[in-house]
Amino acid sequence: MNEILKFDDQTIQALFGFEDAESENTTRLKEYFLKKDTYERVIADLPVRILVGHKGTGKSALFRVAMSEERDKGNLPILIKPDDIAELGLEQTNFLIRVRQWKQGLIKIIGEKVFDTLGVYDDSVKNKLSSIGLKLLNFITESITKIKDNIELDETQKLLVSDFLTKRKIVVYLDDLDRGWEGRKEDIVRISALLNAIRDIASDNEGLLFKVALRSDVYYLVRTSDESTDKIEGAVVWCQWTNHEILVLLIKRILTYFKSEVNYATLAKTDQFHLSPYLDQVFERKFEGRGKWSNTFTYKVLMSMIRRRPRDLVKLCSLAAQKAKNSNSTLIRTEHLQAIFEEYSQGRIQDTINEFKSELPNIERLLFGMKPSRKQKNAGKGYVYTTAELKQKLREIMEHSSYTFKNGQAATPTSLAQFLYKINFITARKELDSNEVQRKYFEENRYLSSDLVDFGYDWEVHPAFRWALQPDDIQDIFHKLALSAD
Protein backbone atom coordinates (compact mmCIF):
# COMPACT_ATOMS: atom_id res chain seq x y z
CA MET A 1 0.00 0.00 0.00
CA ASN A 2 1.66 3.21 -1.15
CA GLU A 3 -1.27 5.34 -2.29
CA ILE A 4 -1.59 8.73 -0.62
CA LEU A 5 -5.14 9.32 0.52
CA LYS A 6 -7.24 12.32 -0.30
CA PHE A 7 -10.22 12.31 2.04
CA ASP A 8 -12.96 13.43 -0.32
CA ASP A 9 -16.52 12.19 0.24
CA GLN A 10 -16.22 9.39 -2.30
CA THR A 11 -13.00 8.08 -0.73
CA ILE A 12 -14.42 8.26 2.78
CA GLN A 13 -17.46 6.19 1.83
CA ALA A 14 -15.43 3.69 -0.19
CA LEU A 15 -12.97 3.30 2.67
CA PHE A 16 -15.21 3.19 5.73
CA GLY A 17 -18.56 2.28 4.18
CA PHE A 18 -22.08 3.55 4.76
CA GLU A 19 -23.81 3.66 8.14
CA ASP A 20 -26.63 1.52 6.79
CA ALA A 21 -26.14 -1.66 4.77
CA GLU A 22 -28.98 -0.76 2.41
CA SER A 23 -26.89 2.08 0.94
CA GLU A 24 -23.75 -0.01 0.47
CA ASN A 25 -22.84 -1.45 -2.90
CA THR A 26 -23.30 -5.24 -2.60
CA THR A 27 -19.98 -6.03 -4.31
CA ARG A 28 -18.08 -3.73 -1.95
CA LEU A 29 -20.00 -5.06 1.05
CA LYS A 30 -19.00 -8.63 0.20
CA GLU A 31 -15.36 -7.59 -0.17
CA TYR A 32 -14.94 -6.59 3.46
CA PHE A 33 -17.74 -8.56 5.14
CA LEU A 34 -16.55 -10.85 7.94
CA LYS A 35 -18.06 -14.31 7.81
CA LYS A 36 -17.93 -15.05 11.49
CA ASP A 37 -19.60 -17.91 13.30
CA THR A 38 -22.73 -15.75 13.47
CA TYR A 39 -23.03 -15.81 9.69
CA GLU A 40 -22.64 -19.58 9.45
CA ARG A 41 -25.29 -20.11 12.11
CA VAL A 42 -27.78 -17.78 10.43
CA ILE A 43 -27.46 -19.37 6.97
CA ALA A 44 -27.73 -22.89 8.41
CA ASP A 45 -30.26 -25.10 6.64
CA LEU A 46 -32.73 -24.93 9.52
CA PRO A 47 -36.43 -23.93 9.52
CA VAL A 48 -36.12 -20.77 11.66
CA ARG A 49 -33.17 -18.55 12.57
CA ILE A 50 -33.71 -15.36 14.60
CA LEU A 51 -30.84 -12.88 14.45
CA VAL A 52 -30.87 -10.66 17.54
CA GLY A 53 -28.71 -7.59 18.05
CA HIS A 54 -28.68 -3.84 18.68
CA LYS A 55 -29.00 -1.33 15.88
CA GLY A 56 -25.69 -0.90 14.11
CA THR A 57 -24.41 -4.42 14.72
CA GLY A 58 -24.73 -5.48 11.08
CA LYS A 59 -27.93 -7.53 10.94
CA SER A 60 -29.06 -6.02 7.62
CA ALA A 61 -25.55 -6.35 6.17
CA LEU A 62 -25.50 -10.03 7.07
CA PHE A 63 -28.88 -10.56 5.42
CA ARG A 64 -27.78 -8.78 2.23
CA VAL A 65 -24.67 -10.93 1.91
CA ALA A 66 -26.62 -14.10 2.72
CA MET A 67 -29.29 -13.32 0.12
CA SER A 68 -26.67 -12.64 -2.52
CA GLU A 69 -24.97 -15.95 -1.84
CA GLU A 70 -28.28 -17.83 -1.82
CA ARG A 71 -28.89 -16.51 -5.35
CA ASP A 72 -25.40 -17.58 -6.39
CA LYS A 73 -26.18 -21.10 -5.16
CA GLY A 74 -29.39 -21.23 -7.18
CA ASN A 75 -31.67 -20.94 -4.18
CA LEU A 76 -34.58 -18.51 -3.98
CA PRO A 77 -34.23 -15.77 -1.33
CA ILE A 78 -37.27 -13.60 -0.61
CA LEU A 79 -37.08 -10.32 1.35
CA ILE A 80 -40.14 -9.20 3.31
CA LYS A 81 -40.07 -5.57 4.46
CA PRO A 82 -42.21 -3.82 7.10
CA ASP A 83 -44.40 -2.24 4.42
CA ASP A 84 -45.31 -5.71 3.15
CA ILE A 85 -46.73 -6.78 6.51
CA ALA A 86 -48.04 -3.48 7.88
CA GLU A 87 -51.64 -4.73 7.98
CA LEU A 88 -50.97 -8.20 9.43
CA GLY A 89 -51.45 -9.36 13.01
CA LEU A 90 -53.47 -6.35 14.13
CA GLU A 91 -56.29 -8.34 15.78
CA GLN A 92 -56.22 -7.22 19.42
CA THR A 93 -58.60 -9.56 21.23
CA ASN A 94 -57.52 -13.08 20.45
CA PHE A 95 -53.93 -14.31 20.18
CA LEU A 96 -54.81 -17.36 18.09
CA ILE A 97 -56.61 -15.17 15.56
CA ARG A 98 -53.50 -13.01 15.35
CA VAL A 99 -51.42 -16.09 14.61
CA ARG A 100 -53.87 -17.18 11.93
CA GLN A 101 -53.79 -13.69 10.35
CA TRP A 102 -50.01 -13.88 10.20
CA LYS A 103 -50.09 -17.35 8.61
CA GLN A 104 -52.58 -16.38 5.93
CA GLY A 105 -50.88 -13.07 5.22
CA LEU A 106 -47.34 -14.47 5.06
CA ILE A 107 -48.37 -17.35 2.80
CA LYS A 108 -49.98 -14.90 0.37
CA ILE A 109 -47.01 -12.48 0.44
CA ILE A 110 -44.38 -15.20 0.04
CA GLY A 111 -46.31 -16.86 -2.77
CA GLU A 112 -46.76 -13.61 -4.68
CA LYS A 113 -43.08 -12.68 -4.30
CA VAL A 114 -42.00 -16.12 -5.50
CA PHE A 115 -44.25 -16.01 -8.59
CA ASP A 116 -43.09 -12.44 -9.37
CA THR A 117 -39.40 -13.33 -8.95
CA LEU A 118 -39.70 -16.37 -11.20
CA GLY A 119 -41.75 -14.42 -13.76
CA VAL A 120 -44.62 -16.88 -13.56
CA TYR A 121 -47.55 -14.47 -13.77
CA ASP A 122 -50.93 -16.11 -13.58
CA ASP A 123 -53.70 -14.30 -11.74
CA SER A 124 -55.81 -17.42 -11.37
CA VAL A 125 -52.96 -19.09 -9.47
CA LYS A 126 -52.17 -16.05 -7.34
CA ASN A 127 -55.81 -15.70 -6.37
CA LYS A 128 -55.74 -19.14 -4.81
CA LEU A 129 -52.95 -18.20 -2.37
CA SER A 130 -55.44 -16.96 0.22
CA SER A 131 -57.12 -20.33 0.55
CA ILE A 132 -54.43 -23.00 0.19
CA GLY A 133 -53.73 -23.57 3.88
CA LEU A 134 -50.19 -24.12 5.10
CA LYS A 135 -48.88 -26.32 2.27
CA LEU A 136 -47.38 -23.37 0.39
CA LEU A 137 -44.32 -25.04 -1.07
CA ASN A 138 -46.32 -27.88 -2.61
CA PHE A 139 -48.78 -25.42 -4.12
CA ILE A 140 -46.03 -23.26 -5.65
CA THR A 141 -44.20 -26.28 -7.05
CA GLU A 142 -47.31 -27.82 -8.59
CA SER A 143 -48.51 -24.50 -10.03
CA ILE A 144 -45.17 -23.66 -11.64
CA THR A 145 -44.85 -27.16 -13.09
CA LYS A 146 -48.28 -26.81 -14.76
CA ILE A 147 -47.94 -23.34 -16.24
CA LYS A 148 -44.21 -22.75 -16.87
CA ASP A 149 -44.34 -24.00 -20.45
CA ASN A 150 -47.25 -21.72 -21.31
CA ILE A 151 -45.52 -18.52 -20.17
CA GLU A 152 -42.69 -16.75 -21.99
CA LEU A 153 -39.66 -16.51 -19.69
CA ASP A 154 -36.23 -15.01 -20.32
CA GLU A 155 -33.10 -17.12 -19.86
CA THR A 156 -32.51 -15.93 -16.30
CA GLN A 157 -36.05 -16.78 -15.28
CA LYS A 158 -35.83 -20.18 -16.94
CA LEU A 159 -32.73 -20.93 -14.89
CA LEU A 160 -34.43 -19.73 -11.69
CA VAL A 161 -37.46 -21.91 -12.36
CA SER A 162 -35.28 -24.93 -13.12
CA ASP A 163 -33.23 -24.42 -9.95
CA PHE A 164 -36.35 -24.00 -7.84
CA LEU A 165 -38.04 -27.12 -9.17
CA THR A 166 -34.84 -29.07 -8.56
CA LYS A 167 -34.07 -27.79 -5.05
CA ARG A 168 -37.56 -26.85 -3.79
CA LYS A 169 -36.04 -24.31 -1.42
CA ILE A 170 -37.23 -20.81 -0.48
CA VAL A 171 -35.38 -18.70 2.08
CA VAL A 172 -37.51 -15.89 3.53
CA TYR A 173 -35.80 -12.91 5.19
CA LEU A 174 -37.75 -10.56 7.46
CA ASP A 175 -35.78 -7.45 8.35
CA ASP A 176 -36.45 -4.08 10.02
CA LEU A 177 -39.38 -5.44 12.03
CA ASP A 178 -38.63 -2.86 14.74
CA ARG A 179 -39.78 -0.04 12.45
CA GLY A 180 -42.65 1.64 14.31
CA TRP A 181 -41.92 -0.36 17.46
CA GLU A 182 -43.12 1.38 20.64
CA GLY A 183 -42.71 -1.35 23.22
CA ARG A 184 -46.45 -1.49 23.96
CA LYS A 185 -48.14 -4.72 24.94
CA GLU A 186 -49.85 -4.71 21.55
CA ASP A 187 -46.46 -4.52 19.79
CA ILE A 188 -45.06 -7.35 21.91
CA VAL A 189 -48.04 -9.64 21.25
CA ARG A 190 -47.93 -8.88 17.52
CA ILE A 191 -44.26 -9.94 17.22
CA SER A 192 -44.90 -12.98 19.39
CA ALA A 193 -47.78 -14.03 17.11
CA LEU A 194 -45.53 -13.56 14.08
CA LEU A 195 -42.88 -15.87 15.53
CA ASN A 196 -45.51 -18.51 16.32
CA ALA A 197 -46.88 -18.27 12.78
CA ILE A 198 -43.42 -18.68 11.26
CA ARG A 199 -42.79 -21.81 13.29
CA ASP A 200 -46.07 -23.33 12.11
CA ILE A 201 -45.50 -22.49 8.43
CA ALA A 202 -41.92 -23.79 8.49
CA SER A 203 -42.91 -27.06 10.16
CA ASP A 204 -45.47 -27.74 7.39
CA ASN A 205 -43.16 -26.80 4.51
CA GLU A 206 -39.84 -28.60 4.39
CA GLY A 207 -37.54 -26.41 2.33
CA LEU A 208 -39.20 -23.15 3.37
CA LEU A 209 -36.75 -21.43 5.73
CA PHE A 210 -37.21 -18.21 7.72
CA LYS A 211 -34.49 -15.77 8.77
CA VAL A 212 -35.78 -13.01 11.09
CA ALA A 213 -33.84 -9.99 12.39
CA LEU A 214 -34.90 -8.44 15.70
CA ARG A 215 -33.40 -5.66 17.77
CA SER A 216 -32.15 -6.99 21.09
CA ASP A 217 -34.54 -4.84 23.14
CA VAL A 218 -37.48 -6.07 21.05
CA TYR A 219 -36.48 -9.69 21.59
CA TYR A 220 -35.92 -9.01 25.29
CA LEU A 221 -39.44 -7.65 25.79
CA VAL A 222 -41.07 -10.38 23.70
CA ARG A 223 -39.09 -13.14 25.39
CA THR A 224 -39.82 -11.90 28.94
CA SER A 225 -43.50 -11.16 28.28
CA ASP A 226 -44.67 -14.30 26.47
CA GLU A 227 -43.94 -17.78 27.81
CA SER A 228 -44.71 -19.33 24.41
CA THR A 229 -41.50 -17.83 23.04
CA ASP A 230 -39.43 -20.37 24.96
CA LYS A 231 -40.01 -22.58 21.92
CA ILE A 232 -37.98 -20.26 19.68
CA GLU A 233 -35.10 -19.64 22.09
CA GLY A 234 -33.03 -22.38 20.45
CA ALA A 235 -33.37 -20.63 17.09
CA VAL A 236 -31.84 -17.36 18.35
CA VAL A 237 -28.44 -16.26 17.05
CA TRP A 238 -26.95 -13.26 18.82
CA CYS A 239 -25.34 -10.67 16.55
CA GLN A 240 -22.49 -9.48 18.73
CA TRP A 241 -18.95 -8.35 18.20
CA THR A 242 -15.71 -8.11 20.11
CA ASN A 243 -13.60 -5.02 19.66
CA HIS A 244 -10.93 -7.24 18.13
CA GLU A 245 -13.35 -8.37 15.42
CA ILE A 246 -14.35 -4.76 14.70
CA LEU A 247 -10.68 -3.77 14.43
CA VAL A 248 -10.14 -6.64 11.98
CA LEU A 249 -13.20 -5.42 10.04
CA LEU A 250 -11.68 -1.94 9.80
CA ILE A 251 -8.37 -3.38 8.62
CA LYS A 252 -10.12 -5.57 6.06
CA ARG A 253 -11.92 -2.48 4.76
CA ILE A 254 -8.59 -0.67 4.40
CA LEU A 255 -6.79 -3.59 2.77
CA THR A 256 -9.58 -4.29 0.28
CA TYR A 257 -9.79 -0.58 -0.55
CA PHE A 258 -6.10 -0.66 -1.48
CA LYS A 259 -6.59 -3.98 -3.32
CA SER A 260 -4.21 -5.77 -0.95
CA GLU A 261 -4.28 -9.46 -0.08
CA VAL A 262 -6.54 -10.28 2.86
CA ASN A 263 -6.54 -13.41 4.98
CA TYR A 264 -9.26 -13.06 7.59
CA ALA A 265 -8.21 -16.17 9.53
CA THR A 266 -4.70 -14.78 9.95
CA LEU A 267 -5.91 -11.32 10.94
CA ALA A 268 -8.35 -12.78 13.46
CA LYS A 269 -5.52 -14.66 15.22
CA THR A 270 -3.12 -11.69 15.26
CA ASP A 271 -2.93 -9.60 18.43
CA GLN A 272 -3.97 -5.98 18.18
CA PHE A 273 -0.47 -4.58 18.69
CA HIS A 274 0.71 -6.34 15.53
CA LEU A 275 -2.45 -5.36 13.67
CA SER A 276 -1.82 -1.68 14.34
CA PRO A 277 0.61 -1.09 11.41
CA TYR A 278 -2.16 -1.94 8.95
CA LEU A 279 -3.80 1.36 9.95
CA ASP A 280 -0.72 3.48 9.25
CA GLN A 281 -1.75 4.60 5.78
CA VAL A 282 -5.01 6.02 7.15
CA PHE A 283 -4.36 6.92 10.81
CA GLU A 284 -1.53 8.49 12.76
CA ARG A 285 -0.14 5.58 14.79
CA LYS A 286 0.05 7.26 18.20
CA PHE A 287 -2.67 9.35 19.82
CA GLU A 288 -1.22 12.38 21.59
CA GLY A 289 -3.99 12.88 24.11
CA ARG A 290 -4.00 13.53 27.83
CA GLY A 291 -4.33 11.40 30.93
CA LYS A 292 -4.49 7.68 30.20
CA TRP A 293 -4.87 8.53 26.51
CA SER A 294 -1.45 10.17 26.25
CA ASN A 295 0.90 8.62 23.67
CA THR A 296 -1.25 5.51 23.29
CA PHE A 297 -1.96 3.66 20.08
CA THR A 298 -4.75 5.16 17.99
CA TYR A 299 -6.48 1.81 17.59
CA LYS A 300 -6.97 1.68 21.39
CA VAL A 301 -8.73 5.05 21.28
CA LEU A 302 -10.99 3.92 18.45
CA MET A 303 -11.90 0.68 20.20
CA SER A 304 -12.59 2.49 23.49
CA MET A 305 -15.02 4.92 21.86
CA ILE A 306 -17.29 2.39 20.15
CA ARG A 307 -20.04 0.27 21.70
CA ARG A 308 -19.04 -2.93 19.88
CA ARG A 309 -21.13 -1.85 16.94
CA PRO A 310 -19.54 -1.58 13.48
CA ARG A 311 -21.79 1.40 12.72
CA ASP A 312 -20.16 3.35 15.57
CA LEU A 313 -16.76 2.86 13.95
CA VAL A 314 -18.08 3.97 10.55
CA LYS A 315 -19.42 7.17 12.11
CA LEU A 316 -16.30 7.85 14.19
CA CYS A 317 -13.88 7.32 11.30
CA SER A 318 -16.00 9.18 8.76
CA LEU A 319 -16.33 12.25 10.99
CA ALA A 320 -12.58 12.29 11.67
CA ALA A 321 -11.82 11.84 7.97
CA GLN A 322 -13.96 14.90 7.19
CA LYS A 323 -11.81 16.90 9.63
CA ALA A 324 -8.67 15.56 7.94
CA LYS A 325 -10.11 16.67 4.60
CA ASN A 326 -10.73 20.20 5.95
CA SER A 327 -7.08 20.51 6.98
CA ASN A 328 -5.76 18.90 3.76
CA SER A 329 -4.20 16.09 5.75
CA THR A 330 -3.44 12.71 4.21
CA LEU A 331 -3.76 11.00 7.61
CA ILE A 332 -6.38 11.06 10.35
CA ARG A 333 -4.49 12.58 13.27
CA THR A 334 -5.03 13.18 16.98
CA GLU A 335 -6.46 16.67 16.45
CA HIS A 336 -9.01 15.35 13.95
CA LEU A 337 -10.31 12.73 16.38
CA GLN A 338 -10.37 15.16 19.30
CA ALA A 339 -12.28 17.66 17.20
CA ILE A 340 -15.17 15.25 16.56
CA PHE A 341 -15.55 13.45 19.91
CA GLU A 342 -18.29 15.81 21.09
CA GLU A 343 -20.25 15.58 17.82
CA TYR A 344 -19.82 11.80 17.77
CA SER A 345 -20.97 11.58 21.40
CA GLN A 346 -24.01 13.78 20.78
CA GLY A 347 -24.94 11.56 17.87
CA ARG A 348 -24.77 8.41 20.00
CA ILE A 349 -26.93 10.05 22.66
CA GLN A 350 -29.51 11.09 20.08
CA ASP A 351 -29.47 7.65 18.43
CA THR A 352 -30.12 6.05 21.82
CA ILE A 353 -32.97 8.44 22.61
CA ASN A 354 -34.57 7.81 19.21
CA GLU A 355 -34.15 4.05 19.54
CA PHE A 356 -35.54 3.63 23.04
CA LYS A 357 -37.92 6.53 23.77
CA SER A 358 -40.73 4.23 22.65
CA GLU A 359 -39.95 2.09 25.70
CA LEU A 360 -39.20 4.90 28.18
CA PRO A 361 -40.74 8.19 26.97
CA ASN A 362 -38.58 10.48 29.15
CA ILE A 363 -35.33 8.65 28.43
CA GLU A 364 -33.62 11.93 27.51
CA ARG A 365 -34.05 13.29 31.03
CA LEU A 366 -32.67 10.03 32.44
CA LEU A 367 -29.57 9.98 30.25
CA PHE A 368 -28.61 13.59 30.87
CA GLY A 369 -29.33 13.07 34.56
CA MET A 370 -26.35 10.69 34.59
CA LYS A 371 -23.96 13.63 34.27
CA PRO A 372 -21.64 13.65 37.32
CA SER A 373 -22.77 15.98 40.07
CA ARG A 374 -20.46 18.59 41.56
CA LYS A 375 -20.17 16.39 44.64
CA GLN A 376 -19.03 13.45 42.52
CA LYS A 377 -16.48 15.60 40.72
CA ASN A 378 -15.10 16.97 43.99
CA ALA A 379 -14.76 13.40 45.26
CA GLY A 380 -12.79 12.48 42.14
CA LYS A 381 -15.62 10.27 40.91
CA GLY A 382 -17.94 10.32 37.97
CA TYR A 383 -19.25 7.80 35.47
CA VAL A 384 -18.01 4.78 37.46
CA TYR A 385 -20.26 3.21 40.12
CA THR A 386 -20.58 0.23 42.36
CA THR A 387 -24.04 -1.34 42.20
CA ALA A 388 -25.06 0.48 45.38
CA GLU A 389 -23.72 3.81 44.07
CA LEU A 390 -25.50 3.38 40.75
CA LYS A 391 -28.84 2.77 42.45
CA GLN A 392 -28.27 5.78 44.71
CA LYS A 393 -27.50 7.95 41.67
CA LEU A 394 -30.76 6.82 40.09
CA ARG A 395 -32.72 7.53 43.28
CA GLU A 396 -31.38 11.09 43.15
CA ILE A 397 -32.43 11.41 39.50
CA MET A 398 -35.90 10.11 40.34
CA GLU A 399 -36.34 12.81 42.98
CA HIS A 400 -36.65 15.34 40.14
CA SER A 401 -38.92 13.37 37.83
CA SER A 402 -41.04 10.22 37.76
CA TYR A 403 -40.33 7.51 35.21
CA THR A 404 -42.85 5.09 33.74
CA PHE A 405 -42.18 2.57 31.02
CA LYS A 406 -44.47 2.49 27.99
CA ASN A 407 -46.02 -0.77 29.19
CA GLY A 408 -47.32 1.08 32.26
CA GLN A 409 -44.75 -0.26 34.73
CA ALA A 410 -43.49 2.36 37.18
CA ALA A 411 -39.71 2.52 37.15
CA THR A 412 -37.53 1.75 40.15
CA PRO A 413 -33.80 2.40 40.60
CA THR A 414 -33.21 -1.28 39.85
CA SER A 415 -35.34 -1.37 36.69
CA LEU A 416 -33.74 1.88 35.43
CA ALA A 417 -30.27 0.43 36.03
CA GLN A 418 -31.30 -2.70 34.11
CA PHE A 419 -32.66 -0.51 31.32
CA LEU A 420 -29.44 1.53 31.08
CA TYR A 421 -27.42 -1.69 30.90
CA LYS A 422 -29.71 -3.21 28.29
CA ILE A 423 -29.39 -0.19 25.97
CA ASN A 424 -25.57 -0.14 26.35
CA PHE A 425 -25.57 3.27 28.03
CA ILE A 426 -23.74 1.67 30.93
CA THR A 427 -21.46 -1.33 30.79
CA ALA A 428 -20.12 -3.66 33.43
CA ARG A 429 -16.42 -3.02 34.10
CA LYS A 430 -13.49 -4.49 35.93
CA GLU A 431 -10.02 -2.97 36.23
CA LEU A 432 -7.19 -5.33 35.29
CA ASP A 433 -3.66 -5.44 36.60
CA SER A 434 -2.54 -3.81 33.32
CA ASN A 435 -4.56 -0.67 34.31
CA GLU A 436 -6.81 -1.34 31.34
CA VAL A 437 -10.52 -2.02 31.74
CA GLN A 438 -12.43 -5.15 30.85
CA ARG A 439 -15.98 -4.30 29.83
CA LYS A 440 -18.98 -6.63 29.63
CA TYR A 441 -22.07 -5.76 27.64
CA PHE A 442 -25.66 -6.84 28.19
CA GLU A 443 -25.65 -9.15 25.16
CA GLU A 444 -22.70 -11.10 26.52
CA ASN A 445 -24.58 -12.02 29.68
CA ARG A 446 -27.97 -12.29 27.96
CA TYR A 447 -29.80 -11.73 31.19
CA LEU A 448 -33.53 -12.05 30.72
CA SER A 449 -34.31 -11.05 34.27
CA SER A 450 -36.15 -7.86 35.16
CA ASP A 451 -33.66 -7.32 37.97
CA LEU A 452 -30.13 -5.97 37.70
CA VAL A 453 -27.86 -8.91 38.42
CA ASP A 454 -24.71 -8.09 40.36
CA PHE A 455 -22.02 -10.41 39.03
CA GLY A 456 -18.94 -8.90 40.64
CA TYR A 457 -18.36 -5.97 38.29
CA ASP A 458 -18.77 -2.24 38.76
CA TRP A 459 -20.67 -0.09 36.28
CA GLU A 460 -19.70 2.84 34.08
CA VAL A 461 -21.26 5.20 31.60
CA HIS A 462 -19.85 4.17 28.24
CA PRO A 463 -17.14 6.55 26.92
CA ALA A 464 -19.17 7.12 23.74
CA PHE A 465 -21.64 9.25 25.72
CA ARG A 466 -19.41 11.30 27.99
CA TRP A 467 -18.58 14.24 25.73
CA ALA A 468 -22.30 14.91 25.26
CA LEU A 469 -22.90 14.79 29.02
CA GLN A 470 -19.92 16.93 29.96
CA PRO A 471 -19.03 19.30 27.09
CA ASP A 472 -17.96 21.96 29.60
CA ASP A 473 -15.04 19.92 30.99
CA ILE A 474 -13.39 17.92 28.22
CA GLN A 475 -10.03 17.60 29.98
CA ASP A 476 -11.67 15.94 32.98
CA ILE A 477 -13.06 13.30 30.61
CA PHE A 478 -9.62 12.54 29.20
CA HIS A 479 -8.09 12.11 32.65
CA LYS A 480 -10.83 9.72 33.83
CA LEU A 481 -11.33 7.63 30.71
CA ALA A 482 -9.76 4.19 30.86
CA LEU A 483 -8.76 2.44 27.64
CA SER A 484 -10.47 -0.81 26.78
CA ALA A 485 -8.52 -4.03 27.25
CA ASP A 486 -10.31 -5.62 24.30
Number of C-alpha atoms within 10 A of each C-alpha: 12 6 7 10 14 16 24 14 13 10 14 21 15 17 23 22 25 18 18 14 20 11 10 17 12 14 10 15 20 18 15 21 16 17 13 13 10 16 18 11 17 24 20 12 15 16 20 25 23 24 27 23 23 22 21 20 20 21 24 20 19 23 23 20 18 21 21 16 15 16 12 10 10 17 20 24 22 19 16 19 14 14 10 13 15 11 12 18 24 16 17 11 8 8 15 13 15 23 26 19 20 26 25 19 19 21 22 20 18 21 22 20 15 18 18 13 16 22 19 24 17 15 9 8 17 18 12 13 21 15 10 14 14 18 15 19 22 13 17 21 15 11 16 20 13 9 13 18 11 8 12 12 15 11 9 11 15 17 14 19 25 16 16 20 15 12 13 18 20 21 22 19 22 20 20 18 19 20 11 11 17 20 21 16 14 16 19 22 22 22 22 24 24 20 21 21 21 22 17 16 24 20 16 14 17 16 17 22 24 25 22 23 25 24 21 22 21 21 23 19 20 21 18 15 14 13 10 15 17 11 11 15 12 11 18 18 18 21 25 21 19 14 22 20 18 19 23 23 21 21 22 24 22 22 19 16 17 14 11 11 9 16 9 18 9 8 19 15 11 13 10 17 10 9 17 19 14 17 18 14 18 18 21 18 21 19 21 17 19 16 15 15 20 13 13 16 16 24 20 21 19 18 21 22 22 23 24 22 20 22 22 22 24 21 19 21 25 23 20 26 29 19 21 21 20 12 10 12 16 17 22 24 21 18 14 21 23 15 13 20 23 20 14 23 22 19 17 20 22 14 12 19 21 13 19 19 16 18 22 21 17 18 22 16 14 20 18 16 17 19 18 18 13 11 10 12 12 10 9 10 14 20 20 20 20 16 20 10 13 21 18 15 19 19 15 14 19 17 8 10 10 12 21 16 19 17 15 12 10 12 16 16 19 19 18 25 22 20 23 18 22 22 19 20 22 25 23 25 22 16 15 10 7 7 13 15 19 17 20 17 19 19 19 11 10 12 14 14 10 13 13 18 14 12 9 11 18 19 23 20 22 22 25 22 27 25 21 22 18 16 14 10 10 15 13 15 19 18 14 18 20 19 20 20 17 15
